[in-house]
Amino acid sequence: MESLLEHLERFSEVLAVSRTSHVSSWDPATVRRALQWARYLRHIYRRFGRCARIRTALEQRLQNQWKQEGDSGPAPAPGLVNFQALEHCDHLLSLRLLANRALGDAAFRYLLQQLFPGPGVLDAEEETLQDSLALLARRQAAVHLLHLNGYRENPVLQEDSLMKTQAELLLERLQEVGEGESQGPGRFLSSLWERVPQNNFLKVIAAALLLPPSSPWSQEGELEQGSPRTPGEGGQQLLHWLLGKSEVITAFCHILPAGLLTSVAGRHPELSRVYLGLLTNWGGHLHYDLQKGIWIGTESQDVPWEELFTRFQSLCQAPPPLKDEVLTALKSRKAQDGDFEVPGLSIWTDLLLALGSSA
């Protein structure tokens, strides 16, 4: 046990240094020793990970050691917070060194040789390291891109290559989460909703739902509206989460542009029904102002007539069956109100008259 704690203490120091300019003095031998420490700790995790009694006792000792270090000196390096973290020591170290420009050329080349030894027979651990490193890099890139694009605007989402890349990464990550990780797709998406710029995340969701369902990562498909299609597994998980979150779906239908929502609704009938239901609900909150001769809301959050008309107009310009469903819903609402033909008595009558005159 004391030997393990000594290795842990040394590796905690190595992790802390790996993010600083001190790695400029590292040579290939130093990188080799650091990776050996990391792999030793990973071996400890694999050896005792399935033995509940030994693992519990060992983890308690490790936690006590980390607490003592935190009380008497610098806090342990981020990433080593529990016994589970020992499984990824080599991944964490490799990512930090790859991202540190202070690492010397010789040490950097040695690290690359260890990670990507080229053609030949690889043992299981080396192959796992490469695969896991690539996976961690993709995850970091996905979150970074979701943050990055929150500060740039492209009015035509279908032509935004960065947005499409984010959508592809999101679907790929959902696929990985759905293949056995303890964190389900729903929890993962909810965590993103809380962490990244929400307006941008809504655009990424829309872009993901517009990707070709047969191959979400195909370079040939274009983001365009068309006949309803069945999304791939990642798209299904994304759509299920979106429709199950009232706050998110309301923001999705209220914030995104009318044309974009029409494209998404044309692809996904389940979403089109929810979108249409929200529009009719918003319309029901407006009342007619006789003095001004317009439909207005009573609350500041009510959707104005102009926006409501623009969204219905976009939906009515969509190809069937979406257009037919929207007109049928409007006519049904008009009939429920008394089937008036005179303006100012029913918002549904006025919407149909306005849509007819704009056709």
PyMOL commands that set and color helices and strands:
alter all, ss='L'
color gray80, all
select helices_A, chain A and resi 2-17+21-25+28-48+52-72+83-99+105-115+124-151+157-159+161-177+185-195+198-210+233-244+246-255+258-267+269-284+305-316+322-336+347-358
alter helices_A, ss='H'
color red, helices_A
select strands_A, chain A and resi 286-289+294-297
alter strands_A, ss='S'
color yellow, strands_A
deselect
rebuild
show_as cartoon
